[in-house]
Amino acid sequence: METRWATVDGVTLELPTDSTVCELRDALYKLDDAALVAVTGDLVSVVHDEDRPLSELVAGCAETYYFLRPNELERNELVAALDLESTLSESDDGAGAETTFQRPGIDH
């Protein structure tokens, strides 16, 4: 199994490339209501399909991941700048495997 390095909630870890959100959440002892937000250069992805390998998603290319709970949406500057409340609620509406959008504060 191939692995790569990424930062998850401020800690640099070696992650299997085909891991899922559920597997990461379990391995890192995160609570079940924590959503995975991935930051890849100028893109941000919120993963809705927690059983699909990250390698099949834009989120699989991320250098940085955050597990966010509904009451922690402003815990750092990047996360506070995102409009995540509506994106996180989309996961209940069958929005697809992930929602990807431009990272705020980056000029294109």
C-alpha positions, 0 to 999 in steps of 0.5 A: 500500500502506497503512503504519502505525507499530509498534515491532519489537524496540524500534525504531519502524518503518513497516510495510505493513499487509498484511505477513506474518511471513515478509516482516517476518523477511526485511526485518529479518534475523531468523533463521528460528526466531524467532516473532512475538509481538504486544502489543495493549493487554491482549492478546498474540498468537503468530503461527503462520501466517507466510504470512497477512497480519497485517492478517487477524489480531489481531496486525495491530492490535499496537503492539509486536512481538517476534521471539523465538527459543527461547533468548531467552524471558526477554529482557525483563519482558513476555516473561518474564511470559508462558508462551510455551514451550507457546504456541510449541510449539503452532505445530507442532500445527496450532493455527491462525493465531495464539494470543491470550491476556490480557496478564499483569499487567493487571487486567480 
